Amino acid sequence: MAESVDTALEREPTAKEIRLVIAASSAGTIFEWYDFFIYGTLAGLIGAAFFPGGNPTLQLLLVWAGFAIGFGFRPLGAILFGFLGDRLGRKYTFLVTVTLMGIATAGVGLVPDATSIGIVAPIIVIGLRILQGLALGGEYGGAAIYVAEHAPPDKRGFYTSFIQASVVGGFVLSIAVVVLCRWIIPEDTFAAWGWRVPFLLSLLLLAISLWMRLKLSESPVFQAMKNAGETSGNPFVESFTYPGNKGRIFVALFGVAGTLTVIWYTAFFSSLNFLRGPMRVEEKTVEYILFCAGLAAMPLYVIVGRWSDRIGRKKPIVVGALLTLVLVFPIFWGMGHLANPALADAAERYPVVVAGRDCATDPFAELTGREQSPCGKVLETLTASGVAYRVREAPTLSMSIADQAFAIPSGWLTDSDARRDGLQEMLGRAGFDFARQQPGAVALAGIFALLLAMGMLSALTYGSVAALLTEMFPAKIRYSSMSIPYHLGAGILGGFLPLISSYIVARTGDVYSGLWYTWALTAFGAIIAIWGIRGGPPREFENT
């Protein structure tokens, strides 16, 4: 089947056409991921506007739940737009996805906050996140396949790596726009309504993206299949009935997409949440340093993609996964000690022990109408403050710092602000630092280096993936076959990472415990990648 498609190709695209394909596809991918990531970049302000309440832990979890819902709908978008991409063409399908994404993102910036329209506000926001998830489910496969099907075999990893770098570019652009808006708009105004501007800018990016992508022609591989009458009748069904394809989907889901996505979100969103949350680094400082680290990491994806053209796709992914297992905890420990050394040092020198009945947190208690135990309320406040603790059962509630016991006033149990201020004052006298941090130049350089190291791990597992996935599946069902496992892995396993890791931290009180989610999925993915991805040089489409 693939051979007749190849003989139907009339000519190779020119160098100028290839450059246009890469530029237009990459720019559209940057803009679309900007639309999706701006929600996470502005998570704190999104929570205040649409999920208000007196419980900061619950508010953060609700924001990340909204973030995860968008990801949860990516597989459905992959099925829908994968079907259209294999039936109607690559170009027009991702024109639809980028339009849907731009409109949904701008819509978030127009929704009145919860103080104006109550619970309707978060419902509308969640609906718009669902539309974003559907759009993104069709975007990546379309852009990656479109570039891959224009690329010569010996440069497929190199050319498609620009799509991978563009995902980081969307994150970098989201931070750059936020930083610029903070610089132009006064802080109070930005917190009140200025945060909406980055969402509304999506309409401008949409116009640019549409203008660039309308200049493109259809993929030569798809055009040849269409001319030869070889397009799939039902690409979704055929993705699971084509000989050997179910096994390839399994490997693509767990050995490729699941691995790369948890590493990617740990590198960028977990670090963002970690630094400006429990480590209490100034928000602008976090945004600047993540912008610089993301910008510096982008070329690494291209380097890895080009490298994979020589050594094969398997080796970088396996090496990146194994290095992540070794390095992810030390990297975050290092960032914690550099970002807030007093907090990290006090946690080691003055261990905190909370004693009482029913000493366990229930982060969703307020949402479900359950009553949080007095001990649970204390643990929740400590977690939100970035303080690690140990728990022991006792008849009365108390807290000890370095074996010195303190009673918990009853007033703290009914007033969350008094509890937070009182506990932080008590801990502050022991050396814990709850002030907003502005690390020095040396510390910032160290944090940058560690963030760049996480970017390198992400690049190793992500840089060659577009080429690998397009090579794994036959051309007639390629859009569906690669989009479904990619977005199941990226949407479910990766998209729920901020929510699940934040929940683990809330339950354990250990700000590093959420990394175990990343570690476990990476370990499983490494096993599947070693077993299931073909080694050796890259294969041609017809040999997969």
C-alpha positions in Angstrom: 0.0 0.0 0.0 2.7 2.5 1.0 4.8 1.6 -2.1 2.0 2.7 -4.5 1.7 5.9 -2.5 5.4 6.6 -2.9 5.3 6.0 -6.6 2.4 8.4 -6.9 4.5 11.2 -5.5 5.3 13.5 -8.3 8.3 15.3 -6.9 10.3 16.1 -3.7 9.4 19.5 -2.1 11.9 22.2 -2.7 14.1 23.6 0.0 12.0 26.8 0.0 8.8 24.8 0.4 10.3 22.8 3.3 11.3 26.0 5.1 7.8 27.3 4.7 6.3 24.1 5.9 8.5 24.0 9.0 8.0 27.7 9.8 4.2 27.7 9.4 3.7 24.5 11.2 6.1 25.5 14.1 4.6 28.9 14.4 1.1 27.5 14.6 2.2 25.0 17.2 3.8 27.7 19.3 0.6 29.8 19.2 -1.6 26.8 20.0 0.4 25.6 22.9 0.7 29.2 24.1 -3.1 29.2 24.2 -3.1 26.0 26.2 -0.3 26.8 28.6 -1.3 30.4 29.5 -3.9 28.9 31.9 -1.2 27.1 33.8 1.2 30.1 33.8 -1.5 32.2 35.4 -2.8 29.5 37.7 -2.8 31.6 40.8 -4.8 34.4 39.3 -7.2 31.9 37.6 -7.8 30.4 41.0 -8.6 33.8 42.6 -11.0 34.7 39.8 -12.9 31.5 39.1 -12.3 29.3 42.2 -12.3 31.7 45.2 -12.3 30.5 48.8 -10.4 30.5 52.0 -8.5 27.3 51.4 -5.4 27.9 49.2 -4.7 24.2 48.9 -8.2 23.4 47.6 -8.1 26.5 45.3 -4.8 25.2 43.7 -6.2 21.7 43.3 -9.3 23.1 41.6 -7.2 25.2 39.2 -5.1 22.1 38.3 -8.3 20.1 38.0 -9.5 22.6 35.4 -6.1 22.2 33.7 -6.4 18.4 33.7 -9.9 18.5 32.3 -8.6 20.1 29.1 -6.0 17.4 28.9 -8.6 14.7 29.6 -10.4 15.7 26.4 -7.3 15.6 24.2 -7.8 11.8 23.3 -11.3 12.6 22.1 -10.0 15.4 20.0 -7.3 13.0 18.7 -10.0 10.5 17.6 -12.2 13.2 16.0 -9.5 15.2 14.2 -7.4 12.1 13.5 -10.4 10.7 11.6 -10.8 14.0 9.7 -7.0 14.2 9.0 -6.8 10.7 7.5 -10.1 11.2 5.5 -10.0 14.9 4.5 -6.3 15.9 4.7 -3.7 17.2 7.1 -3.8 20.9 6.1 -7.5 21.7 6.6 -7.8 19.6 9.8 -5.2 21.6 11.6 -6.6 24.9 10.3 -9.8 23.9 12.2 -7.9 22.9 15.4 -6.0 26.2 15.6 -9.2 28.2 15.0 -11.0 26.4 17.7 -8.1 26.8 20.1 -7.8 30.5 19.5 -11.5 31.2 20.0 -11.7 29.1 23.2 -8.6 30.8 24.7 -9.9 34.3 24.1 -13.2 33.2 25.6 -11.4 32.5 29.0 -10.3 36.2 29.0 -13.9 37.3 28.6 -15.7 35.2 31.3 -16.8 37.3 34.3 -15.3 36.2 37.5 -17.1 34.1 40.2 -17.9 37.2 42.3 -20.1 38.4 39.4 -21.8 35.3 38.2 -21.1 32.7 40.8 -20.7 29.0 40.0 -21.5 29.7 36.3 -18.0 31.2 35.9 -16.0 28.1 36.6 -18.5 26.0 34.6 -17.9 28.2 31.5 -14.1 28.1 32.1 -14.2 24.3 32.3 -16.3 24.2 29.1 -13.7 26.4 27.3 -10.9 24.1 28.6 -12.8 21.2 27.1 -12.8 22.9 23.7 -9.1 23.6 24.1 -8.4 20.0 24.8 -10.4 18.9 21.8 -8.5 21.3 19.6 -5.1 20.3 20.9 -5.9 16.6 20.4 -5.9 17.3 16.7 -3.1 19.9 16.5 0.0 17.9 17.4 -0.6 15.0 15.1 -1.4 17.2 12.2 1.6 19.5 12.5 4.0 16.6 13.2 2.8 14.5 10.3 2.6 17.4 7.9 6.3 18.2 8.5 7.4 14.5 8.5 5.6 13.8 5.2 7.5 16.7 3.6 10.9 15.7 5.0 13.5 13.5 3.3 14.1 10.3 5.3 17.6 11.3 6.5 16.4 14.6 7.9 13.1 13.6 9.3 14.2 13.8 12.9 15.8 17.1 12.4 12.9 18.7 10.6 10.2 17.4 13.0 12.3 18.4 16.0 11.2 22.0 15.3 7.7 20.9 16.2 8.9 19.5 19.5 10.9 22.7 20.2 7.7 24.7 19.4 5.9 23.1 22.3 8.5 24.6 24.6 8.2 27.8 22.5 4.5 28.0 23.5 5.4 27.8 27.1 8.2 30.4 26.7 5.8 32.7 24.8 3.2 32.4 27.5 5.7 33.5 30.1 7.1 36.3 27.9 3.6 37.7 27.4 2.8 37.5 31.1 6.1 39.2 32.0 5.5 42.0 29.4 1.9 42.5 30.7 3.2 42.7 34.3 5.8 45.3 33.2 3.2 47.5 31.4 0.2 47.0 33.7 0.4 48.0 37.4 0.5 45.0 39.8 -2.9 45.6 41.4 -4.5 46.2 38.0 -2.9 43.1 36.6 -4.3 41.0 39.5 -7.8 42.6 39.1 -8.2 42.3 35.3 -4.9 42.7 33.5 -4.3 38.9 33.5 -7.1 38.7 30.9 -5.0 40.5 28.3 -2.7 37.4 27.6 -5.9 35.4 26.9 -7.3 38.0 24.5 -4.0 38.3 22.6 -4.8 34.8 21.4 -7.0 36.4 18.7 -4.0 38.1 17.2 -1.9 34.9 17.3 -4.8 33.1 15.7 -4.9 35.6 12.8 -1.2 35.2 12.2 -1.3 31.4 12.4 -4.2 31.2 9.9 -2.5 33.5 7.5 0.7 31.4 7.6 -1.1 28.0 7.3 -3.4 29.1 4.5 -0.2 29.6 2.4 0.6 25.9 2.7 -0.4 23.1 0.3 -1.6 19.6 1.3 0.9 17.0 2.4 2.4 15.2 -0.7 1.9 11.8 1.0 -1.8 12.5 1.6 -2.3 14.0 -1.8 -0.7 10.9 -3.4 -3.0 8.6 -1.4 -6.0 10.6 -2.3 -5.1 10.5 -6.0 -4.5 6.8 -5.9 -7.7 6.2 -4.0 -5.9 4.7 -1.0 -7.2 6.8 1.9 -8.7 4.9 4.8 -12.5 4.3 4.9 -12.5 4.4 8.8 -9.1 5.3 10.2 -10.2 4.9 13.8 -11.3 1.3 13.4 -8.4 0.5 11.1 -6.0 1.8 13.7 -7.0 -1.1 15.9 -7.4 -3.7 13.2 -4.4 -3.1 11.0 -1.9 -5.9 11.5 0.5 -5.3 14.4 -0.9 -1.8 15.1 -2.4 -2.5 18.5 1.1 -3.4 19.8 2.6 -0.2 18.2 -0.2 1.8 19.9 0.6 0.3 23.3 4.4 1.1 22.9 3.6 4.6 21.6 1.3 5.2 24.6 3.4 4.0 27.5 6.9 3.8 26.1 6.9 7.1 24.2 4.1 9.5 25.0 3.7 8.6 28.7 7.4 9.0 29.4 8.1 12.2 27.5 5.0 14.0 28.9 5.5 13.4 32.6 9.1 14.5 32.2 8.1 17.6 30.2 5.5 18.7 32.7 7.8 18.0 35.6 10.5 20.1 33.9 8.3 23.1 33.3 5.1 23.1 35.3 6.2 21.3 38.4 9.2 23.5 38.7 7.0 26.6 38.2 4.6 25.5 40.9 7.4 24.4 43.2 9.4 27.6 43.0 6.6 30.1 43.4 4.6 27.9 45.7 6.3 26.2 48.7 9.7 27.8 47.9 8.0 31.2 47.9 10.3 32.8 45.3 9.0 36.1 43.9 6.6 35.4 41.0 8.4 37.7 38.6 11.7 36.1 39.4 10.3 32.6 38.7 8.8 33.8 35.4 12.1 35.4 34.3 14.2 32.4 35.1 11.8 29.9 33.6 11.6 32.0 30.5 15.4 32.0 30.2 15.7 28.2 30.9 12.9 27.4 28.4 14.5 29.6 25.7 17.9 28.0 26.3 16.4 24.5 26.2 14.6 24.9 22.9 17.7 24.2 20.7 18.3 21.0 22.6 15.2 19.5 21.1 16.5 20.3 17.6 20.0 18.8 18.5 18.4 15.6 19.7 16.1 15.3 16.7 19.1 15.7 14.4 21.2 13.2 16.5 18.4 10.7 16.1 18.7 10.8 12.3 22.2 9.2 12.8 21.8 6.9 15.8 18.1 6.0 15.7 15.1 7.1 17.7 15.3 4.6 20.5 18.6 5.5 22.2 17.8 9.2 23.1 14.5 8.2 24.6 15.9 5.4 26.7 18.9 7.4 27.9 16.6 10.4 28.8 14.2 8.2 30.8 17.0 6.4 32.7 18.8 9.7 33.5 15.5 11.1 34.8 15.1 8.3 37.3 18.5 9.1 38.7 18.4 12.9 38.6 14.8 14.2 39.1 14.9 14.1 42.9 18.5 15.6 43.2 17.6 18.4 40.8 14.5 19.4 42.8 16.3 19.1 46.1 19.0 21.4 44.7 16.5 23.9 43.5 14.8 23.9 46.9 18.1 24.6 48.8 19.1 27.3 46.3 15.6 29.0 46.2 14.9 29.1 49.9 17.9 27.9 51.9 16.6 29.0 55.3 13.4 27.0 54.8 15.3 23.9 53.6 17.9 24.2 56.4 15.2 24.7 59.1 13.3 21.7 57.9 16.3 19.5 58.4 17.5 21.1 61.7 14.1 21.6 63.3 11.8 18.7 62.3 8.1 19.4 62.8 5.8 16.8 64.4 2.0 17.2 64.6 0.2 15.1 67.1 -3.6 14.6 67.4 -6.6 12.5 66.4 -7.4 11.7 62.8 -4.1 13.3 61.6 -4.6 13.2 57.9 -5.5 15.9 55.4 -8.6 15.7 53.2 -7.9 18.4 50.5 -11.4 18.1 49.0 -13.3 18.1 52.3 -14.6 21.7 51.9 -15.8 20.9 48.3 -17.7 17.8 49.4 -19.2 19.2 52.6 -17.1 17.0 54.9 -15.5 18.4 58.0 -11.8 18.5 58.1 -10.3 17.2 61.4 -8.6 19.8 63.6 -5.3 18.0 63.0 -6.0 17.9 59.2 -6.5 21.7 59.2 -3.1 22.2 60.8 -1.5 19.8 58.3 -3.2 21.5 55.4 -1.8 24.9 56.5 1.7 23.5 56.9 1.6 22.0 53.4 0.5 25.2 51.9 3.4 26.9 53.7 5.9 24.4 52.2 6.7 22.9 55.6 7.5 19.2 55.8 6.2 17.3 58.9 5.7 14.0 60.6 2.5 12.8 62.3 1.7 10.8 65.3 -1.5 9.9 67.0 -2.3 11.6 70.4 -5.4 12.4 72.4 -4.9 16.2 72.2 -3.7 18.4 69.3 -0.2 19.9 69.5 2.8 20.6 67.4 6.4 20.2 68.3 9.4 21.9 66.6 12.7 20.2 67.4 11.1 18.4 70.3 9.7 21.6 71.8 5.9 21.2 72.0 3.4 24.0 71.4 -0.4 24.0 71.9 -2.6 25.0 69.1 -5.1 27.7 70.1 -8.7 26.8 69.5 -9.2 30.1 67.6 -6.8 28.9 64.9 -9.1 26.0 64.0 -12.0 28.2 62.9 -10.0 31.0 61.2 -7.7 29.9 58.4 -5.9 33.2 58.2 -5.2 33.3 61.9 -4.0 29.7 61.7 -1.6 30.4 58.8 -0.2 33.6 60.4 0.1 32.0 63.8 1.8 28.8 62.6 4.2 30.8 60.4 5.1 33.1 63.2 5.8 30.2 65.5 7.9 28.4 62.9 9.6 31.7 61.9 11.0 31.9 65.4 12.7 28.5 64.8 14.3 29.7 61.6 11.7 28.9 58.9 11.6 31.7 56.3 8.2 32.5 54.9 9.0 35.8 53.3 9.0 36.1 49.5 12.4 35.1 48.3 14.7 36.9 45.9 17.7 34.6 45.5 21.1 36.1 44.8 22.9 35.9 41.5 24.8 32.7 42.3 21.7 30.9 43.5 19.7 32.1 40.4 22.5 30.7 38.2 22.3 27.4 40.0 18.5 27.2 39.6 18.9 28.1 35.9 21.4 25.3 35.5 19.1 22.8 37.2 16.1 23.9 35.1 18.2 23.5 32.0 19.2 20.0 33.1 15.5 19.2 33.4 15.0 20.7 29.9 17.8 18.4 28.6 16.1 15.3 30.0 12.9 16.5 28.3 14.7 17.1 25.1 16.2 13.6 25.1 12.8 12.0 25.5 10.9 14.4 23.2 13.2 15.7 20.5 12.8 12.7 18.1 9.3 11.7 19.0 7.4 13.2 16.0 9.7 11.4 13.6 9.4 8.1 15.6 5.6 8.2 15.8 5.1 9.0 12.2 7.5 6.2 11.3 5.7 3.7 13.5 2.4 3.8 11.6 1.2 3.3 8.0 0.4 6.4 6.0 -3.3 5.8 5.5 -4.1 5.7 9.2 -1.1 7.7 10.5 -3.0 10.7 11.8 -5.3 8.6 13.9 -2.8 6.0 14.9 -0.2 8.4 16.3 -2.6 10.9 17.7 -4.6 8.5 19.8 -1.7 7.1 21.9 0.1 10.4 22.0 -2.9 12.3 23.5 -3.9 9.5 25.8 -0.3 9.6 27.2 0.1 13.3 27.1 -3.5 14.1 28.0 -4.2 11.6 30.8 -0.8 10.6 32.2 0.9 14.0 31.8 -2.0 16.4 31.9 -3.1 15.1 35.3 0.4 15.4 36.7 0.0 18.8 38.3 -3.2 17.8 40.0 -2.0 14.3 41.1 1.4 15.5 42.3 -0.2 18.5 44.2 -2.7 16.0 45.8 0.2 13.7 46.9 2.0 16.7 48.4 -1.2 17.8 50.2 -1.7 14.3 51.6 1.9 13.7 52.7 3.1 17.2 53.6 6.4 16.5 51.7 6.9 19.1 48.9 9.0 16.6 47.0 6.7 13.6 47.3 4.8 14.5 44.1 7.9 13.6 42.1 7.2 9.9 42.8 4.4 10.1 40.2 6.9 11.2 37.6 9.4 8.6 38.8 7.0 5.7 38.7 5.6 6.5 35.2 9.1 7.1 33.8 10.3 3.8 35.2 7.4 1.9 33.6 7.8 3.8 30.4 11.5 3.1 30.2 10.8 -0.7 30.5 8.3 -0.5 27.6 10.6 1.7 25.5 13.5 -0.7 25.9 11.3 -3.7 25.1 9.1 -2.2 22.3 10.9 0.5 20.4 13.0 -0.7 17.5 16.7 0.0 17.7 19.1 0.9 14.9 18.8 3.5 12.2 15.4 5.2 11.4 13.1 3.2 9.2 11.3 4.4 6.1 7.6 4.7 6.3 7.0 1.6 4.1 9.2 -0.5 6.4 7.2 0.1 9.6 
